[in-house]
């Protein structure tokens, strides 16, 4: 009996570190993917990739849901998943190349698991799309200031905090410069898959 108990304890000790070392999903930039882990452990993301010079081809789509059961969408919705990997995430969307423009841009591995390396850690608690034609990034909620950096309709930004109907957001430029500030509730839209 003691031998079985000792073997059981040793087996448990060998398995515990494996579970303890399981990587978790974290908000950040993963090559072409912006990923936010929400306070309720859902994920929101935006994937964008562009190829070519002069005449370019592009692929872009949104994702949202439980990491193992996501909805991805642009014009149409397709199921997918995202999982942590040793140096980033694995994004899987079996029909991912059917999103507009993605057939000519996205690697075929998207169907079985596209490995994306983390390029920047972020503290995003969600993602939103800019709904206003121009939204100035204010220093504080409710502030009115001219000559501030601004973001434009259609930009996808990371949410750092929410307060009194305002969102503190971070915008990352194509050159990886970061700008943050507060925008009002009427200036942004939450990500939402088509019904």
Helices and strands as residue ranges (DSSP letters): H 2-20, E 28-30, E 33-37, E 43-51, E 57-66, E 69-73, E 77-85, E 88-92, G 96-98, G 102-104, G 108-111, E 114-121, E 126-130, E 134-136, E 150-152, E 156-163, E 166-172, E 178-184, G 185-187, E 188-190
